[in-house]
Structures are given as structure tokens and as C-alpha cells.
Amino acid sequence: MADAFVPLFAGFARALRSAGIAAGPGDVLTYCRALTVLDPADLSDVYWGGRVTLLGRHEDIPRYDEVFRRYFLGGEALPEALVAEVATDAVLALPDTEGDGPEREAEAVLGLTASAVESVKDKAFGVCTPEELAAIRRMMARLRLTPPRRRTRRTRPARRGPIPDLRATVRGTLRRYGEIDELRRRRRRVKLRPLVLVLDVSGSMADYSRHLLQFAYSARRAAARVEVFCFGTRLTRITDELGERDADFALAQAARTVVDWEGGTRIGDSLAEFVRRWGRRGLCRGAVVVICSDGLDRGDPEVLANAVERLSRLCHRLVWTNPHHGHGPAVGMLVAGPHVDLVVRGGDLRSLEELAALLPRLG
């Protein structure tokens, strides 16, 4: 890289530090070394080289984009192709075309364009090709779910808060020989609500079970208090199996544990067992329960209605994800509908991303 570019990129790092991003001298050196391999005159290489080397937290990405836009583009919007999600590791294998020249190799490295990624996100799991399903699983592995938060009864010191801290105020007074300098305060602590996922792995959900399990694995890795259950004709807890670090091994363990995979459907009996064995013991207290099923139940509708009603009273919010939502309700959905707080789609990656974005607002 030419020496003329070094002050430019060092100034960019200073701008990032001014915006509150911890980009140290070592990060700047790594950034400059990376651009000796990349093309410092290519805006895409400059953007992604800095994003990989200068950022340490995912939540700093919006500020990084803002500083990059001001510093290199004079305040103009970032080009859509520059920030396409496919520029990360979610790359599809492109179909073979004529020729094996450099243009073809570059196309294979870049993968899909932003428009292609968007079309895959909106495509139902059941009609995706194996290459598209592999890309969806890679994108879903990066999905981060954040359950809603709630205030607890425990408190913590705070600069401003509704609760006076008399003990801390008295201690401060004693240190100042009886002179009261300020009234110390406290506020309630905030913690994540538990998240419970109940997945339908029956035969009618065969096109979606694997991806819902991947969705549950991402949730299990993102938050501490996540419980995962599967059901077909019986209920099976797979929380421990999904706790493995290796995703393929965790999913294989879960598949071996669930003995009724792609079998019959007993939604009412399974939910009744869940309420009896787990819900009444406090697992659902203050939790958000997400049921992923198409509602095609072969059991007694009255059993399903009673189970969903009891479950809705035990948990904080009850959400039903239906991959066939909008294509005519099944009997199970008609029976459970009055007791469900929210019904959302769940048949493609876009709908699961919308569910992940919706969860923090259910507090």
C-alpha cells in the first residue's frame, strides 16, 4: 500500500475513536496491513477491511457506517451493494455457467447480490434448493434473538431513580461529619425474560422442522434462559442437546433424542403434558412461549383448547408461529386462537427474522 494512504486511514481511525468506537493503535496497524493485500483504492475493500479489523462489537456497526459515510463519502448514503449481507459468510454456490475465467472466479467469490439474498429470505423452506437451504442455515446461524426484559424486585445504585437509598445516604453523611451532600437513589434491576420454544416436528412440518431447530439453536446460543421442546405424538425436552458449541453436532444430538420425528401430531396432548410437567413448576412464569406449528392436530380439540388456555395464564406472552399463516386456518388454530397473544408467519427466513425483531418488544 502506498504511504500516501496511511494518513487517510489513520484519520479514519481517529474519527472512529471520536465516535466512541475503541479502535486502538494495534487495530489500525492490522487495518493498514490488511489493505496491503486488498485494494486501498476500492471502496468495498476499505469498508470491509475496516469493519473486520477495527470493530470489536456488533452493536458498533451503525456508528461505523455513519463515520464511514461522513469520512469517505461526504455524508452521502452507502451504496446498497457495499453493505449487502452476502458480503459476510452467507454465500450461495452459484450455478455453473460457460467459461472458467477470472470473471467467473470473481463472481463465485462475491456470491449473491443483495437482491438475490432478499429473494432467498422470502422463499418458503419447502421450495428451496439444497444450495439455498445451506445458505439459509448459515444466515440463520448468525441470527441473534433477544428476549424482552422485565424489572425485578432487586435494586441497584443509580444516579437517578425513584427509590431513595437511605443506607448509602447515611454512610455518605458520616464520611462528611454529618453534612448531607446528596440523596442517594436506587432503581430496579432489569433482566431478560425466559424464552420457551415449543417446536412441532411431525410429518406435516417436515419441510420446516430442520430450520426451526436451527432457529432454536441460535436462540439457545444467544440467551441464557432459553428452553426448547419438540413434539409430535409426545413431548421431548432438547435444551441440553442444543447447548453444544458445534451446531451440526447439537442438531444431530437433538434429532437422536426426538424419537417421534416426522410422525403423527398430538398438539393438545403434548401441550397438556408441557403444562403439567413444566409449566406448573414455574418454567413459564414471566416467560415468552413461542409455539411453532401448523395447527394440524389429530387429537381432541377440547384438550388443545384447555391446554392453550392454561398455558396462556401461566406465561407472560404466548406467540404462535405458523408456516401456513394466511392460507386458511387449521382446526388447531381455530381452537387455540382466542388464547394466543400473537400469530406470526414462520415459513421462511424473513418471517423468523421478523419474529426475532419482535421479541424484545413483548416486554
Secondary structure per residue as TSV (DSSP state, phi and psi in degrees):
chain	resnum	aa	ss	phi	psi
A	1	M	-	360.0	135.9
A	2	A	-	-65.3	145.2
A	3	D	T	-62.8	-21.2
A	4	A	T	-67.0	-22.6
A	5	F	H	-83.0	-20.8
A	6	V	H	-61.2	-49.7
A	7	P	H	-60.2	-32.3
A	8	L	H	-63.3	-47.0
A	9	F	H	-75.3	-30.3
A	10	A	H	-66.2	-38.5
A	11	G	H	-64.7	-34.8
A	12	F	H	-64.1	-40.0
A	13	A	H	-65.0	-38.9
A	14	R	H	-63.1	-39.2
A	15	A	H	-64.0	-36.6
A	16	L	H	-65.8	-41.6
A	17	R	H	-64.7	-36.7
A	18	S	H	-64.5	-28.1
A	19	A	T	-86.1	1.5
A	20	G	T	97.2	10.6
A	21	I	-	-96.0	126.6
A	22	A	-	-79.4	85.8
A	23	A	-	-108.8	99.9
A	24	G	-	-81.8	174.8
A	25	P	H	-59.0	-39.3
A	26	G	H	-62.5	-37.3
A	27	D	H	-65.6	-38.2
A	28	V	H	-65.3	-41.5
A	29	L	H	-63.2	-41.1
A	30	T	H	-63.4	-38.3
A	31	Y	H	-62.4	-45.1
A	32	C	H	-67.1	-37.9
A	33	R	H	-65.1	-38.0
A	34	A	H	-63.5	-36.5
A	35	L	H	-76.9	-12.4
A	36	T	H	-70.7	-28.1
A	37	V	H	-85.7	-38.3
A	38	L	S	-83.0	-170.7
A	39	D	-	-106.0	108.0
A	40	P	T	-67.0	-14.1
A	41	A	T	-89.3	-5.9
A	42	D	-	-94.5	120.6
A	43	L	H	-62.5	-35.3
A	44	S	H	-65.5	-41.6
A	45	D	H	-66.5	-38.9
A	46	V	H	-64.1	-41.9
A	47	Y	H	-65.3	-54.8
A	48	W	H	-74.0	-30.0
A	49	G	H	-62.9	-42.6
A	50	G	H	-70.3	-36.0
A	51	R	H	-67.5	-33.1
A	52	V	H	-78.3	-38.0
A	53	T	H	-96.6	-28.0
A	54	L	H	-99.8	-10.7
A	55	L	-	-106.0	138.2
A	56	G	-	-117.3	-10.1
A	57	R	-	-132.6	142.4
A	58	H	G	-66.3	-33.0
A	59	E	G	-72.5	-8.6
A	60	D	G	-85.3	-4.8
A	61	I	H	-61.1	-44.9
A	62	P	H	-59.3	-39.8
A	63	R	H	-68.5	-37.0
A	64	Y	H	-61.2	-44.9
A	65	D	H	-62.1	-39.1
A	66	E	H	-65.9	-44.6
A	67	V	H	-66.1	-41.6
A	68	F	H	-61.8	-40.4
A	69	R	H	-64.2	-42.2
A	70	R	H	-72.2	-40.0
A	71	Y	H	-77.0	-44.7
A	72	F	H	-100.5	-25.2
A	73	L	H	-113.5	3.4
A	74	G	T	65.2	28.3
A	75	G	T	94.3	-4.1
A	76	E	-	-74.8	160.2
A	77	A	-	-68.7	149.6
A	78	L	-	-68.0	140.6
A	79	P	-	-60.8	141.8
A	80	E	T	-61.5	-38.9
A	81	A	T	-67.0	-23.7
A	82	L	T	-71.3	-36.8
A	83	V	T	-106.1	21.5
A	84	A	-	-63.7	139.0
A	85	E	G	-64.2	-25.0
A	86	V	G	-66.9	-14.0
A	87	A	G	-68.6	-10.2
A	88	T	S	-86.6	-152.1
A	89	D	S	-85.8	1.9
A	90	A	-	-85.8	86.7
A	91	V	-	-122.1	130.9
A	92	L	-	-88.7	150.9
A	93	A	-	-78.3	120.8
A	94	L	-	-80.4	150.5
A	95	P	-	-65.9	152.5
A	96	D	-	-68.1	138.4
A	97	T	-	-129.0	173.1
A	98	E	S	-69.6	138.7
A	99	G	-	94.9	145.9
A	100	D	-	-129.2	31.0
A	101	G	S	-79.0	-173.5
A	102	P	H	-60.4	-34.9
A	103	E	H	-63.2	-41.3
A	104	R	H	-64.5	-39.4
A	105	E	H	-66.9	-40.7
A	106	A	H	-63.9	-37.9
A	107	E	H	-65.3	-37.7
A	108	A	H	-68.1	-35.1
A	109	V	H	-68.9	-43.4
A	110	L	H	-69.9	-30.0
A	111	G	-	74.7	-145.2
A	112	L	-	-76.2	154.3
A	113	T	-	-82.2	173.1
A	114	A	H	-60.7	-38.2
A	115	S	H	-65.4	-36.9
A	116	A	H	-67.6	-39.4
A	117	V	H	-63.1	-42.2
A	118	E	H	-62.7	-38.3
A	119	S	H	-67.9	-35.3
A	120	V	H	-67.5	-37.4
A	121	K	H	-62.9	-32.9
A	122	D	T	-91.1	3.1
A	123	K	S	-92.6	132.5
A	124	A	-	-61.9	144.1
A	125	F	G	-59.4	-35.0
A	126	G	G	-68.8	-17.7
A	127	V	G	-113.1	9.2
A	128	C	-	-81.6	148.6
A	129	T	-	-75.6	163.7
A	130	P	H	-57.6	-36.9
A	131	E	H	-66.5	-40.6
A	132	E	H	-67.0	-39.3
A	133	L	H	-64.0	-38.6
A	134	A	H	-63.5	-41.3
A	135	A	H	-66.7	-38.3
A	136	I	H	-62.6	-40.9
A	137	R	H	-64.5	-37.4
A	138	R	H	-67.2	-41.0
A	139	M	H	-67.9	-37.1
A	140	M	H	-69.0	-28.0
A	141	A	H	-64.5	-25.0
A	142	R	T	-90.9	-1.1
A	143	L	-	-70.7	132.5
A	144	R	-	-118.2	121.8
A	145	L	-	-103.0	133.7
A	146	T	-	-121.1	107.2
A	147	P	-	-63.1	159.6
A	148	P	-	-65.8	162.3
A	149	R	E	-106.8	156.9
A	150	R	E	-141.5	153.5
A	151	R	E	-82.3	138.2
A	152	T	E	-100.9	175.7
A	153	R	E	-80.0	-19.7
A	154	R	E	-73.8	150.6
A	155	T	E	-121.7	166.5
A	156	R	E	-141.5	154.8
A	157	P	E	-62.3	143.6
A	158	A	E	-148.3	151.4
A	159	R	S	-66.9	-39.1
A	160	R	S	-131.4	133.5
A	161	G	-	-168.2	160.5
A	162	P	S	-80.7	-11.3
A	163	I	E	-108.2	119.8
A	164	P	E	-72.3	137.5
A	165	D	-	-101.9	90.6
A	166	L	H	-68.4	-37.9
A	167	R	H	-63.7	-46.6
A	168	A	H	-66.3	-34.6
A	169	T	H	-64.9	-42.2
A	170	V	H	-66.5	-41.2
A	171	R	H	-61.9	-41.5
A	172	G	H	-64.6	-34.1
A	173	T	H	-67.1	-41.0
A	174	L	H	-64.2	-35.2
A	175	R	H	-68.9	-19.4
A	176	R	T	-111.7	26.3
A	177	Y	T	56.9	43.4
A	178	G	T	90.9	-1.3
A	179	E	-	-91.6	125.5
A	180	I	-	-85.0	115.9
A	181	D	-	-89.5	-41.8
A	182	E	-	-160.1	157.5
A	183	L	-	-90.0	114.2
A	184	R	-	-72.9	151.3
A	185	R	E	-134.6	164.5
A	186	R	E	-136.8	160.9
A	187	R	E	-140.3	161.0
A	188	R	E	-68.3	144.3
A	189	R	E	-72.0	153.5
A	190	V	E	-120.8	133.0
A	191	K	E	-138.7	163.2
A	192	L	E	-72.2	141.1
A	193	R	-	-74.1	151.8
A	194	P	-	-66.4	149.7
A	195	L	E	-122.4	126.2
A	196	V	E	-119.9	123.0
A	197	L	E	-109.5	125.6
A	198	V	E	-118.1	110.1
A	199	L	E	-106.6	135.1
A	200	D	E	-88.8	118.2
A	201	V	-	-116.6	28.7
A	202	S	S	-75.6	178.7
A	203	G	G	-62.9	-35.3
A	204	S	G	-70.2	-15.1
A	205	M	G	-106.9	19.9
A	206	A	T	-60.6	-34.4
A	207	D	T	-74.8	-12.2
A	208	Y	T	-121.0	-14.8
A	209	S	H	-61.1	-46.0
A	210	R	H	-60.5	-39.8
A	211	H	H	-77.4	-33.6
A	212	L	H	-66.8	-34.3
A	213	L	H	-67.6	-38.7
A	214	Q	H	-64.5	-39.4
A	215	F	H	-60.7	-43.0
A	216	A	H	-65.8	-37.5
A	217	Y	H	-63.0	-42.5
A	218	S	H	-62.0	-39.4
A	219	A	H	-65.8	-40.3
A	220	R	H	-65.2	-34.9
A	221	R	H	-79.0	-23.8
A	222	A	H	-86.3	-32.9
A	223	A	-	-129.6	154.1
A	224	A	S	-79.2	-44.9
A	225	R	S	-95.7	73.8
A	226	V	E	-127.1	127.8
A	227	E	E	-116.3	139.4
A	228	V	E	-127.8	131.3
A	229	F	E	-129.3	148.8
A	230	C	E	-122.0	151.3
A	231	F	E	-150.4	147.6
A	232	G	S	-133.4	-82.6
A	233	T	S	-102.2	-9.2
A	234	R	S	-147.2	162.4
A	235	L	E	-96.5	135.9
A	236	T	E	-135.0	129.7
A	237	R	E	-89.0	127.2
A	238	I	-	-125.6	23.1
A	239	T	T	-61.9	-45.2
A	240	D	T	-66.6	-38.4
A	241	E	G	-64.0	-35.6
A	242	L	G	-81.6	1.4
A	243	G	G	-83.0	-5.4
A	244	E	S	-68.6	148.9
A	245	R	S	-72.2	-37.1
A	246	D	S	-80.0	121.9
A	247	A	H	-65.8	-45.5
A	248	D	H	-63.8	-40.9
A	249	F	H	-66.3	-40.3
A	250	A	H	-63.6	-43.7
A	251	L	H	-67.9	-36.1
A	252	A	H	-66.3	-39.8
A	253	Q	H	-62.1	-43.2
A	254	A	H	-64.6	-40.0
A	255	A	H	-64.4	-35.8
A	256	R	H	-72.1	-28.7
A	257	T	H	-74.5	-36.8
A	258	V	-	-81.6	109.0
A	259	V	T	-86.2	-17.2
A	260	D	T	-106.4	35.7
A	261	W	T	-63.5	130.7
A	262	E	T	55.8	40.7
A	263	G	-	-106.8	-142.6
A	264	G	-	-77.3	-178.9
A	265	T	-	-129.5	122.4
A	266	R	-	-131.9	76.0
A	267	I	H	-65.8	-46.4
A	268	G	H	-62.3	-47.5
A	269	D	H	-64.0	-39.4
A	270	S	H	-67.3	-44.1
A	271	L	H	-68.2	-34.8
A	272	A	H	-64.2	-40.3
A	273	E	H	-65.9	-38.0
A	274	F	H	-62.4	-44.3
A	275	V	H	-65.0	-41.3
A	276	R	H	-70.7	-43.2
A	277	R	H	-89.3	-30.1
A	278	W	T	-121.6	-44.6
A	279	G	G	-63.8	-44.0
A	280	R	G	-71.3	-15.8
A	281	R	G	-87.8	3.5
A	282	G	T	104.5	0.6
A	283	L	T	-65.1	-32.5
A	284	C	T	-94.4	0.0
A	285	R	T	-66.3	116.4
A	286	G	T	72.6	11.7
A	287	A	-	-97.5	161.1
A	288	V	E	-100.7	117.7
A	289	V	E	-103.4	125.2
A	290	V	E	-115.1	116.6
A	291	I	E	-100.1	124.7
A	292	C	E	-109.9	102.1
A	293	S	-	-159.7	157.3
A	294	D	-	-88.7	-3.9
A	295	G	-	80.6	7.3
A	296	L	-	-84.5	90.5
A	297	D	-	-103.4	136.5
A	298	R	-	-102.6	6.7
A	299	G	S	-96.7	-165.1
A	300	D	-	-76.6	123.8
A	301	P	H	-60.9	-30.6
A	302	E	H	-67.1	-36.8
A	303	V	H	-63.4	-42.2
A	304	L	H	-63.9	-43.7
A	305	A	H	-61.7	-44.8
A	306	N	H	-65.9	-39.8
A	307	A	H	-66.2	-44.4
A	308	V	H	-66.8	-36.8
A	309	E	H	-63.8	-45.8
A	310	R	H	-65.2	-38.7
A	311	L	H	-65.3	-39.3
A	312	S	H	-65.4	-29.5
A	313	R	H	-77.7	-25.8
A	314	L	H	-82.5	-34.3
A	315	C	S	-98.7	170.4
A	316	H	S	-77.5	-48.2
A	317	R	E	-140.1	143.3
A	318	L	E	-118.9	115.5
A	319	V	E	-114.9	135.5
A	320	W	E	-116.1	121.5
A	321	T	E	-102.2	117.8
A	322	N	E	-121.0	116.0
A	323	P	T	-65.3	-18.7
A	324	H	T	-104.8	20.0
A	325	H	T	-63.2	130.2
A	326	G	T	96.0	-2.6
A	327	H	S	-113.2	30.1
A	328	G	-	97.0	123.9
A	329	P	-	-75.1	142.0
A	330	A	-	-82.0	171.4
A	331	V	H	-62.4	-41.0
A	332	G	H	-61.5	-37.8
A	333	M	H	-68.8	-37.2
A	334	L	H	-64.1	-38.0
A	335	V	H	-73.9	-42.0
A	336	A	H	-85.0	-17.9
A	337	G	G	-51.7	-45.4
A	338	P	G	-62.9	-19.3
A	339	H	G	-105.5	0.7
A	340	V	-	-98.4	134.6
A	341	D	S	-74.6	-34.1
A	342	L	E	-154.1	136.8
A	343	V	E	-118.4	124.9
A	344	V	E	-128.8	164.8
A	345	R	E	-73.7	162.1
A	346	G	-	-157.0	24.2
A	347	G	S	-97.9	-1.6
A	348	D	S	-147.5	172.6
A	349	L	H	-67.0	-35.5
A	350	R	H	-59.1	-44.8
A	351	S	H	-66.2	-35.5
A	352	L	H	-69.8	-35.1
A	353	E	H	-65.3	-38.7
A	354	E	H	-64.7	-38.4
A	355	L	H	-64.0	-42.1
A	356	A	H	-63.3	-36.8
A	357	A	H	-73.6	-25.2
A	358	L	H	-79.9	-30.0
A	359	L	G	-56.3	-46.2
A	360	P	G	-61.1	-20.0
A	361	R	G	-90.9	6.1
A	362	L	G	-94.9	17.5
A	363	G	-	-76.0	360.0
